[in-house]
């Protein structure tokens, strides 16, 4: 039974990473070429927060309860985009340090 649940969770995660637009965009930001877009991508969190607030107000005013699911979904996406900025800066700094070390090692090897 646990094996079945584990397999189901792994396949669900793979499906979501492959086909959901926010996950596709975040995966592209985490590439070497996309790291510079991490901080501007934080701005995408603002519309998600506005939509979540609008939907939460609609639910509070007597709207259907299933809108709460969308509120949570939009808040989750806002959080993902809010955190990608600092994460991308850390990844970019780490990548540039690694590239600088590789250049220095290559220069030492070329002169020896």
N, C-alpha and C positions, 0 to 999 in steps of 0.2 A: 504494500500500500504506500509506504514512504517512497519507494522507487518511482511509482506512478506519479505521485505528487511532485517529486523532484523533476522528473522528465517534463511534466506539464508546465512547471514554472520556468524551466530552461527554454522550452519552446515558445512560451508566451513572451519571455524577455527577448528572444531572438526576433520574433515577429515585430514587437514594438520598436526595437532598435533599427530594424530594416525598413519599416514602412511608415512610421509616424513622422510627420514633417519636422517637429521640434527636435527629435532625436537625430534626424538626418543632418539638420543644420548644426547642432552641437557637435556631432562627429566631425563635420567639416571644419569647424572652428578649432578643434583639437589637433588638426594636422599642422605640419610645419608652416605651410603657406597661410593657414587660416588663423594662426595665433594672434596676429595683429588685429583681427576683427573681434576679439573677445570683449574689449571694453565698449566699443560701439554697440555690440549685441546686447549689452546690459539695458540699453534703451528700449528693447523689445519688451522688457518686463512691464513697462508703464502701461501699454494698452491692455495687457493681460490683467493687471490690477484694476484698471478702470472697468473692464468687462465683468470681472468678478464682483466688484462693488455694486455694479448695476444689477446683476443677477441676484445678489444677496438682498438688495433693496426690494426687488420684485418678489422674492420669496417672502420677505417680511411683510409685504403689503397684501399677502394672501395668494400669491402665485403657487403653481404646482410644486410639490415637494421634490420632484425629480430634478429640479434646477439646482438643488444643493450639490448634486454630483458634478454639474458643470462648474459650480463655484470652486469646488475642491480641485478640479482639473485645471482651471485657469490659474488658481493660486500655486499649484504645483509647477506649472510651466513658467510662471513668473519667477518662482524661486530658482528654477534651473537657469534661467537667463540672468538673474541677478548674481548668481554665484560663478558664472562662467568668466566674468571679467577678471576678478582676482586670481582665479585658477589659471586663466590663460596667461596672465602676467608672470606668474610663477613658472609655468611651463616654458614660456618664451625666454625668461632669464636662464633657466636651466639648460635649454637648448643652445643658447648663445654661448654659455660657458663651455659646454661640451664641444661646440664647433671651434671655439678659440683654442682649447686644448689640442684639438686635432690639427689645427693649422700650425701651432707651435711645434708639435711633434713631427709634423711633415717637414717643416722648415729645418729642424734639427737633423732629420734623416737625410734631407737633400744636401746639407752642408757637410755631412760626415762622409 
